[in-house]
Amino acid sequence: MWQRFTEAARRAVYYAQIEAQTDNVNQVTPEHLLIGLLREPEARSYRIAAGCGANPDAVVAALRTPPLPRNPWATTDTPRGKEMTLSARAKRAIDF
């Protein structure tokens, strides 16, 4: 699946996984994906958001505070470095 992604898209998913780990959950959500997309100021997604009048840093801050809603089906026992799964909503977002 990941072969069809650009390097920038793979980095965004990687950053989304880091966000999920920081939230201590084992599933990446659409919110994590959005944070991943807006993490690098050089990224096209960051520039597009800024060009539309959004403040990407403020969007990320808003998503982080209060903490992202917890998925009741996600467990908190995923060790760092283990591959996480995408939530059903995140899969739909990627397929879109």
C-alpha positions in Angstrom: 0.0 0.0 0.0 2.7 2.5 0.9 4.5 2.1 -2.4 2.0 4.3 -4.1 2.7 7.1 -1.7 5.2 9.9 -2.3 8.1 10.4 0.1 6.3 13.4 1.5 3.1 11.3 2.1 5.1 8.6 3.8 6.7 11.2 6.1 3.3 12.6 7.0 2.1 9.1 8.0 5.3 8.5 9.9 4.7 11.8 11.8 1.1 10.7 12.4 2.3 7.5 14.0 4.6 9.5 16.3 1.6 11.6 17.3 -0.4 8.5 18.1 2.5 7.1 20.2 2.6 10.5 22.0 -1.1 10.0 22.7 -0.2 6.5 23.9 -2.7 4.8 21.6 -2.1 2.1 19.0 -4.2 3.5 16.2 -3.6 6.5 13.9 -6.7 8.7 13.5 -7.5 11.3 10.9 -6.5 13.9 13.5 -3.1 12.4 13.7 -2.9 12.3 9.9 -3.7 16.0 9.8 -1.0 16.8 12.3 1.4 14.8 10.2 0.5 16.7 7.1 1.0 20.0 8.8 4.2 19.2 10.6 6.8 20.4 8.0 6.6 24.1 7.0 8.2 23.1 3.7 5.5 20.6 2.9 3.0 21.3 0.2 0.1 20.6 2.6 1.4 23.2 5.0 1.7 25.8 2.2 -1.8 25.0 0.9 -3.3 25.4 4.3 -1.5 28.7 4.9 -2.5 29.8 1.4 -6.1 29.2 2.2 -5.8 31.5 5.2 -5.4 28.9 7.9 -2.6 29.0 10.4 -1.2 25.5 10.2 0.6 25.8 13.6 -2.7 27.0 15.2 -4.5 24.0 13.6 -2.0 21.6 15.1 -2.2 23.3 18.5 -6.0 23.1 18.4 -5.8 19.4 17.6 -3.4 18.8 20.5 -5.3 20.8 23.1 -7.4 19.3 24.6 -5.8 16.0 23.8 -7.2 14.1 20.9 -10.3 12.0 21.7 -9.4 8.5 22.8 -10.5 5.6 20.7 -12.2 3.2 23.2 -11.0 0.2 21.1 -7.3 1.3 21.0 -5.0 -0.2 23.6 -2.2 1.6 25.3 0.2 -1.3 25.3 1.8 -0.8 21.9 5.6 -0.6 22.5 7.5 2.2 20.7 8.8 1.1 17.3 6.0 -1.3 16.7 3.8 -0.7 13.6 0.5 0.8 14.4 -2.8 0.4 12.6 -4.9 3.0 11.0 -8.4 3.6 12.4 -11.3 2.9 10.1 -11.7 6.7 9.7 -8.0 7.2 8.9 -8.2 4.4 6.2 -11.2 6.2 4.7 -9.3 9.5 4.7 -6.3 7.9 3.0 -8.5 6.2 0.4 -10.2 9.5 -0.3 
